[in-house]
Amino acid sequence: MKYKSFLIKYAEIGVKGKNRYLFEDALVKQINMRLKRLDGGFRVWKESGRIYAEASEEFDYDEVVETLGRIFGIAGICPMVQVEDRGYEDLKEQVVRYIDEAYEDKHFTFKVVTKRGNKQYPVVSDQINRDLGEVILNAFPETRVDVHHPDVLLHVEIRHKINLFSQIIPGPGGMPIGTAGKAMVLLSGGIDSPVAGWMVAKRGVIIEAVYFHAPPYTSERAKQKVVDLAKIVARYAGPIKLHVINFTDIQLMIYDECPHDELTIIMRRYMMRIAEEIARERDCLALVTGESIGQVASQTMQSMAVTNEVCTLPVMRPVVAFDKQDIVDISLKIGTYETSVLPYEDCCTIFVAKHPVTKPSLKRIKNSEEKLGEKMEELVKTAIETREIIRCI
């Protein structure tokens, strides 16, 4: 069956109060932006708690469903047939036509569920369910009714027009991008940080990202890997500005001047300082990391507390309590896993101590940082001013 219309369901937006229209409008805007890039000449509009998308030209059905399936705020995508209300007998004919075209094999169980948005419709919902079930049985004797576990659940929505659909394709859920401010993600080439960025974006947050590059110790392939990860996340989150920091001189100075068991913590603190400065410049309200408690030495509670001390912006850690497999499962679902496991090392894995401190003393760390002096401040300033910005879409 060739569909040209989609009913788009949302979930959490529906429980909003007087400002619900703001979230609906944001979702309509996101759908419009994404579908404009595709064939079909789609018109997107909202009407009485529903969002519709209708094509005026030929389009690639799978491409459209895949695109809608990556828009945060969408809970379900329903390919539908919308018909004019030409009376009850015509509705019966339209339902028979729908079943005939939508299902080549008629050996299935079914149930009809009617919702009357138009309460002036002359027949009540229960009666419509029974009558339409009867006409389907008469037209297709191979079918059977099963009100508990049907193979096909036919939805009939009666409004000023009538919507017929029997498939609800799951969407990603969450909230529309742009409804919850902006955050800066510390993005590495690993599994965790792309997932963390995706999770924050799912809550409606616009994200940018900062990546710390250390040539020649990290290769251009390592940098391209992070760009590719940002592009994958951008399929869901929208365009991402990736700020690439040359971190080599900063790392070398830390390596030369500081105790090696403190290298990881001190490097993380400078990463957070730099990320926060860029975040403020970009009007971000928080930092986002992929840290998970106990996963590595820099991710103990004590280490995270010492790292946090340099920040005044909130630091979001969406995967902080996840097992590694939980994070891997999400990365597989969103398509970042295969890129994340490519064997190109980032700056954190190259300059790592054999025995890093897991319970760092803030006083000792600050004493070590004092040795770096004004020269480090100059290096940080230069790194920020000379950063490369890559737009990932």
WOFENGI-V847535 format. One record per backbone hydrogen bond with DSSP energy under -0.5 kcal/mol. CO is the residue of the C=O (numbers start at 0). NH is the residue of the N-H. E is the energy in kcal/mol with one decimal. If there is no record, write none. Layout:
co,nh,e
CO,NH,E
CO,NH,E
This chain:
co,nh,e
0,2,-0.8
3,54,-3.1
4,79,-2.5
5,7,-0.5
5,52,-2.1
6,8,-0.6
6,77,-2.7
7,50,-0.9
8,74,-3.0
8,75,-1.6
10,13,-1.3
11,14,-1.6
12,15,-1.9
16,19,-1.9
18,21,-1.3
18,22,-0.9
19,22,-0.6
19,23,-2.4
20,24,-2.8
21,25,-1.8
22,26,-2.2
23,27,-2.7
24,28,-2.4
25,29,-2.1
26,30,-2.6
27,31,-2.7
28,32,-2.5
29,33,-2.2
30,34,-2.7
31,35,-1.9
33,36,-1.0
34,37,-1.6
37,40,-0.5
39,55,-2.5
39,56,-1.8
42,53,-2.5
44,51,-3.1
46,49,-0.8
49,46,-3.0
50,7,-3.1
51,44,-2.0
52,5,-2.6
53,42,-2.7
58,60,-0.8
59,63,-2.2
60,64,-2.5
61,65,-2.4
62,66,-2.1
63,67,-2.8
64,68,-2.1
66,69,-1.6
67,70,-1.7
69,71,-0.7
70,73,-1.7
72,74,-0.5
73,172,-3.0
74,170,-2.1
75,8,-2.9
75,77,-0.5
76,78,-0.6
76,168,-3.0
77,6,-2.7
79,3,-0.6
79,4,-0.8
80,82,-0.5
80,163,-2.6
82,161,-2.9
83,85,-1.2
86,90,-1.7
87,91,-1.8
88,92,-1.8
89,93,-2.4
90,94,-2.3
91,95,-2.1
92,96,-2.3
93,97,-2.4
94,98,-2.5
95,99,-2.3
96,100,-2.2
97,101,-2.7
98,102,-1.8
101,103,-0.5
103,105,-0.7
105,107,-1.9
107,143,-1.7
108,151,-2.0
109,145,-2.3
110,153,-2.7
112,155,-2.7
114,116,-0.9
114,157,-3.1
116,118,-1.0
117,120,-1.7
123,127,-2.1
124,128,-2.6
125,129,-2.0
126,130,-2.8
127,131,-2.9
128,132,-2.1
129,133,-2.1
130,134,-2.1
131,135,-2.1
132,136,-2.2
133,137,-2.4
134,138,-2.1
135,139,-2.5
139,142,-2.0
143,109,-2.2
151,110,-1.8
151,153,-0.7
152,154,-0.6
153,112,-3.0
154,156,-0.5
154,164,-1.9
155,114,-2.8
155,157,-0.6
156,158,-0.8
156,162,-2.7
157,116,-1.6
157,117,-2.3
159,84,-0.6
160,158,-2.8
161,82,-2.7
162,156,-2.6
163,80,-2.5
164,154,-3.4
165,152,-0.5
166,168,-0.5
167,169,-0.5
168,76,-2.6
172,72,-3.0
175,178,-1.4
180,205,-2.8
181,284,-3.2
182,184,-0.5
182,207,-2.1
183,287,-2.4
184,186,-1.1
184,209,-2.7
185,187,-0.5
190,194,-0.9
191,195,-2.4
192,196,-2.5
193,197,-2.3
194,198,-2.5
195,199,-2.1
196,200,-2.4
197,201,-1.9
198,202,-0.6
199,202,-1.2
199,204,-1.3
200,203,-2.2
201,174,-2.8
203,177,-1.6
203,178,-0.8
203,179,-1.7
205,182,-2.5
207,184,-3.0
208,242,-3.4
209,186,-2.0
210,212,-0.7
210,244,-3.1
211,346,-0.7
212,246,-3.7
212,247,-0.6
213,216,-1.1
213,217,-1.7
218,222,-1.5
219,223,-2.7
220,224,-2.0
221,225,-1.4
222,226,-2.1
223,227,-2.7
224,228,-2.1
225,229,-2.5
226,230,-2.1
227,231,-1.9
228,232,-2.4
229,233,-2.1
230,234,-0.8
231,234,-0.9
232,235,-1.5
232,236,-2.7
233,237,-1.9
235,71,-0.5
239,241,-0.7
239,391,-3.2
240,208,-2.5
240,242,-0.6
241,243,-0.7
241,389,-2.8
242,210,-2.9
242,244,-0.7
243,387,-2.1
244,212,-3.3
244,246,-1.0
246,250,-2.5
247,251,-2.7
248,252,-2.0
249,253,-2.1
250,254,-2.8
251,255,-2.3
252,256,-2.2
253,257,-2.2
258,261,-1.8
259,262,-1.0
260,356,-2.9
261,265,-2.5
262,266,-2.8
263,267,-2.4
264,268,-2.3
265,269,-2.1
266,270,-2.3
267,271,-2.4
268,272,-2.2
269,273,-2.4
270,274,-2.9
271,275,-2.6
272,276,-2.1
273,277,-2.3
274,278,-2.6
275,279,-2.6
276,280,-1.9
277,281,-1.9
278,283,-3.2
279,282,-1.4
284,313,-0.7
285,183,-2.5
286,315,-3.5
287,185,-3.0
291,294,-2.2
295,298,-2.0
296,299,-0.9
298,293,-2.7
299,303,-2.6
300,304,-2.1
301,305,-2.0
302,306,-2.5
303,307,-2.7
304,308,-1.0
306,309,-1.2
307,310,-2.3
313,286,-2.7
313,315,-0.6
315,288,-2.4
316,319,-1.8
318,321,-1.8
319,292,-2.5
322,326,-1.6
323,327,-2.6
324,328,-2.6
325,329,-1.6
326,330,-2.4
327,331,-2.3
328,332,-1.9
329,333,-2.4
330,334,-1.0
330,335,-1.6
330,336,-1.5
335,339,-2.6
336,340,-2.0
338,341,-1.4
341,343,-2.2
342,344,-0.6
345,348,-0.9
345,349,-1.1
346,350,-1.6
349,351,-1.3
352,355,-0.6
357,302,-0.5
359,361,-0.6
360,364,-2.5
361,365,-2.5
362,366,-2.1
363,367,-2.2
364,368,-2.2
365,369,-1.8
366,370,-0.8
367,370,-0.7
368,371,-1.5
368,372,-0.6
369,372,-0.7
371,375,-1.1
372,375,-0.6
372,376,-1.1
373,377,-2.2
374,378,-2.1
375,379,-2.6
376,380,-2.3
377,381,-2.5
378,382,-2.5
379,383,-2.1
380,384,-2.4
381,385,-2.2
383,386,-1.0
387,243,-3.6
387,389,-0.5
389,241,-3.3
389,391,-0.7
390,392,-0.6
391,239,-2.7
